[in-house]
Amino acid sequence: MKRLSADDPRSAAVTTRVSRSDGGGGADPGPSVRGAIIRFAVAGLVALAVLAVAGGLVLRQLSEDEAVDDARRLATLAGRGVVEPRFTDAALDGRPAALAALDRAVQERVLSEDVVRVKIWAPDGTIVYSDEPRLIGRRYPLGADELEALGAGVTDAELSDLAKPENAFERDEGSLLEVYLPIRTPQGRPALFELYQRQGAIDASGRRLLVAVAPVVLGSLLLLWLIQLPLAWSSARRLRDGLREREQLLEAALESSSVERRRVAADLHDGPVQSLAGLSYSLAAAAERAPADTDPATVRALEEGADAAREGIRRLRAAVVEINPGRLHDEGLSAAVADLAGALRERGVAVEIDVPADLAVAPATEQLLYRAAGEALRNVADHADAKRVSLSVSTGDGRARLRVADDGRGFDPGTRARRREEGHLGLALVEDLAVHLGGSAEVRSSPGEGTVVELEVPA
């Protein structure tokens, strides 16, 4: 007999497995609301942390940009509001009295703990004024940015390059940000105003802005997370209640199905089976008592009718056994499964059954094993065209396991999906029942290589 194992590469064509991963026995009490909320809360905190880090980086960059803008505004206010009104042609020409008046204004209203240097450049690169007197009159080439600011009339800022010779007197001040903008004398002669601020002051301003904004952003995210917790709790409870209701409906459907099967079996046994039995006896007796001169064709018809009635009785009794397996309750699973295999054996299929006679499992488990075996054997009879079938049941570690394997034609994924659409749901229902009891079911098949049905449930 061709047997397929889980490791057989040919079994990979179709493998359908349904299971419940909690490993518990008995009916599933439903998902844990507390566990779901804890997982949601942890995931929310992780997302909150990621958003906080990303938001912090963005806010930090924004705060730094805003601090630089503040430095530009301070330089503009100092250059246009304090220096330019006092910057005359005489100061641009380097006359001492004009420079002295300009210096008093700079010393009193511009320089501070954060502003460490002021320079005014002529277009040719000459420093016409600085609060550092040693720089006045020196000439250095203006850079491209300074020339662009002077020509376009814009305010620009950049980290000061203290290695340049014009910055020799600022090297002891640490990292500086220089901001420059064009100014003009009352007669319209241009010059470049340059102000040096401590980078530490810029950073401190950015940090103050970050500290002011960050609590609002983080608080909003935390509030959103807190608001979602009761919503998640409510959703998880509704999901759990829905699953419990589904399980209750499934149990009610199973109980109703069992009651209806017993009623149908009783009706068949007391009605059609008895009627066919009486008909078969009558036809057989009529054939035996027929006069000698009776047409042979009539006698044969009576005998064939009796045979047909007996075949009908056999089929109905097999159906009654399958619908309501009395031997399952009276003699156990082994005897009941042997009854199920009778139809296959009559067709010439070799059926090997290995079910312990003293099998000790719960009634619900025994019923499920019987139904699964019946569905598997029925599929073999209807679709497999098999020569050999093996059926085994075993127990161990608190679990009961059923395995049915045949050497029939097998099937591909599309075949089972098509049978489901056509309403052939017997095996699918068995799989659902296995999961409901806390077990698993697996169907493996491949065209031309047979089919294996395995089911495992708590014993």
Residue pairs with C-beta under 8 A, 6 or more apart in sequence:
1 350
1 352
1 387
1 388
1 390
1 405
1 407
2 388
2 407
2 449
2 450
3 390
3 405
3 450
3 452
4 10
4 11
4 405
4 444
4 446
4 449
4 450
4 451
4 452
5 11
6 444
10 446
10 449
11 444
11 445
11 446
11 449
11 452
12 446
13 410
13 412
13 413
13 445
13 446
13 447
13 449
14 410
14 411
14 412
14 413
14 416
14 443
14 444
14 445
14 446
15 442
15 443
15 444
16 416
16 431
16 442
16 443
16 444
17 440
17 441
17 442
17 443
18 431
18 432
18 434
18 435
18 440
18 441
18 442
19 434
19 435
19 439
19 440
19 441
20 28
20 435
20 438
20 439
20 440
22 28
22 438
23 438
24 438
24 458
25 398
25 437
25 438
25 458
26 437
26 438
26 458
27 247
27 251
27 436
27 437
27 438
28 243
28 247
28 435
28 436
28 438
29 244
30 240
30 241
30 243
30 244
30 247
31 236
31 239
31 240
31 243
32 240
33 233
33 236
33 237
33 240
36 232
36 236
36 239
37 229
37 232
37 233
37 236
40 228
40 229
40 232
40 236
41 229
44 225
44 228
44 229
45 225
48 221
48 222
48 225
51 221
52 218
52 221
55 214
55 217
55 218
55 221
56 210
56 214
59 210
59 213
59 214
59 217
60 206
60 210
62 209
63 205
63 206
63 207
63 209
63 210
63 213
64 202
64 203
64 206
66 205
66 206
66 209
67 202
67 203
67 205
67 206
67 209
68 157
68 177
68 202
70 202
70 205
71 157
71 177
71 179
71 197
71 202
72 155
72 157
72 179
74 115
74 179
74 195
74 197
75 155
75 157
75 179
75 180
75 181
75 193
75 195
75 197
76 155
76 181
78 109
78 110
78 115
78 118
78 193
78 195
79 181
79 183
79 193
79 195
80 181
80 183
82 105
82 106
82 109
82 110
83 102
83 105
83 106
83 110
83 118
83 120
83 183
83 193
84 183
84 184
84 193
86 101
86 102
86 105
87 102
87 120
87 183
87 184
87 185
87 191
88 98
88 185
88 186
89 185
89 186
89 187
89 189
90 97
90 98
91 98
91 99
91 101
91 102
91 120
91 128
91 129
91 185
92 122
92 128
92 185
92 189
92 191
93 128
94 128
94 136
94 137
99 128
99 129
99 136
102 129
103 129
103 131
106 118
106 131
107 131
110 118
110 195
111 118
111 131
113 198
113 201
114 197
114 198
114 201
115 195
115 196
115 197
116 170
116 173
116 176
116 196
116 197
116 198
117 130
117 131
117 132
117 169
117 170
117 173
117 176
117 194
117 195
117 196
118 129
118 130
118 131
118 193
118 194
118 195
118 196
119 127
119 129
119 130
119 135
119 166
119 193
119 194
119 196
120 127
120 128
120 129
120 130
120 183
120 191
120 192
120 193
120 194
121 127
121 128
121 142
121 146
121 191
121 192
121 194
122 128
122 191
123 142
123 150
123 190
123 191
123 192
124 139
125 139
125 140
125 141
125 142
126 137
126 138
126 139
127 135
127 136
127 137
127 138
127 139
127 140
127 166
128 136
128 137
128 191
129 136
130 136
132 169
134 169
135 166
135 169
138 166
140 164
140 165
140 166
142 150
142 192
145 156
145 158
145 180
146 180
146 192
146 194
148 154
148 156
149 155
149 156
149 180
149 181
149 182
149 192
150 182
150 190
150 192
153 182
154 181
155 179
155 180
155 181
156 179
156 180
156 181
157 177
157 178
157 179
157 180
158 177
158 178
159 175
159 176
159 177
159 178
159 199
160 167
160 170
160 175
160 176
160 177
160 178
160 196
161 167
162 170
162 171
162 176
170 176
170 196
173 196
173 198
174 198
174 199
174 200
175 198
175 199
175 200
176 196
176 197
176 198
176 199
177 196
177 197
177 198
177 199
177 202
178 194
178 195
178 196
178 197
179 194
179 195
179 197
180 192
180 193
180 194
180 195
181 192
181 193
182 190
182 191
182 192
182 193
183 190
183 191
183 192
183 193
184 190
184 191
185 191
247 436
250 432
250 433
250 436
254 433
261 323
261 324
262 324
264 323
264 324
265 320
265 323
265 324
266 324
268 316
268 319
268 320
268 323
269 317
269 320
272 312
272 316
273 313
273 316
273 317
273 320
276 309
276 310
276 312
276 313
276 316
277 309
277 313
279 305
279 306
279 309
280 306
280 309
280 310
280 313
281 306
283 302
283 303
283 305
283 306
283 309
284 302
284 303
284 306
286 302
287 299
287 302
287 303
287 306
290 298
290 299
290 302
318 339
318 342
318 343
321 327
321 336
321 339
321 340
322 340
322 374
325 336
325 339
325 370
327 335
327 336
327 339
328 335
328 336
328 366
328 367
328 370
332 357
332 359
332 366
333 355
333 359
333 361
333 366
333 369
333 370
333 393
334 353
334 355
334 356
334 357
334 359
336 370
337 353
337 355
337 370
337 373
337 391
337 393
338 353
340 370
340 373
340 374
340 377
341 351
341 353
341 377
341 389
341 391
343 377
343 381
344 351
344 377
344 380
344 381
344 389
345 351
347 381
349 380
349 381
349 386
349 387
349 388
349 389
350 387
350 388
350 389
351 377
351 388
351 389
351 390
351 391
352 388
352 389
352 390
352 391
353 390
353 391
353 392
354 390
354 391
354 392
354 393
355 391
355 392
355 393
356 393
356 394
356 395
359 366
359 393
359 395
359 400
360 395
360 459
361 369
361 395
361 400
361 459
362 458
362 459
364 437
365 400
365 437
365 457
365 458
365 459
368 430
368 433
368 434
368 437
368 455
368 457
369 393
369 400
369 402
369 455
369 457
371 430
371 433
372 402
372 404
372 427
372 430
372 434
372 441
372 453
372 455
373 391
373 393
373 402
373 404
375 426
375 427
375 430
376 391
376 404
376 427
376 453
377 389
377 391
377 404
378 426
379 426
379 427
379 451
380 386
380 389
380 404
380 406
380 408
380 451
383 408
383 409
383 411
384 406
384 408
384 409
384 410
384 450
384 451
385 408
385 409
386 406
386 407
386 408
386 409
386 450
387 407
387 408
388 406
388 407
389 404
389 405
389 406
389 407
390 403
390 404
390 405
390 406
391 402
391 403
391 404
392 402
392 403
393 400
393 401
393 402
393 403
394 400
394 401
395 401
395 459
398 458
398 459
399 439
399 456
399 457
399 458
399 459
400 456
400 457
400 458
400 459
401 454
401 455
401 456
402 453
402 454
402 455
402 456
403 452
403 453
403 454
403 455
404 452
404 453
404 454
405 450
405 451
405 452
405 453
406 450
406 451
407 450
408 450
408 451
409 447
409 448
409 450
410 445
410 446
410 447
410 448
410 449
410 450
410 451
411 445
411 447
411 451
412 445
412 446
412 447
416 443
416 445
420 428
427 443
427 453
430 441
430 455
431 441
431 443
434 440
434 441
434 455
434 456
434 457
435 441
437 457
437 458
438 457
438 458
439 455
439 456
439 457
439 458
440 455
440 456
440 457
441 453
441 454
441 455
441 456
442 452
442 453
442 454
442 455
443 451
443 452
443 453
443 454
444 451
444 452
444 454
445 451
445 452
